[in-house]
Amino acid sequence: MTNLELVLNMLAEASTTDLSQKKQPKTFDQNVKVAKEGGSVAAAARKQLEAKGGSKVVSSLNAKKLKQIK
């Protein structure tokens, strides 16, 4: 997982937390909806980065493989 992937993951989590605090879902289905909305924020950011940068943001590398590259 690259630094950019970690940042996008953090964006999804922070967005979901913020939306959850504002909407205060009560049921499981409401929580699922809020989680999907939070994830869509990071998905939109990823798609914009890929469109402007011309390459994929998500890699197949994991932390163990990244250590071997350095």
Secondary structure, DSSP 4 states (H G I P E B T S, - for coil): --HHHHHHHHHHHHHHHHHHHHH---SHHHHHHHHHHHHHHHHHHHHHHHHHHSS-S--S--HHHHHHH-
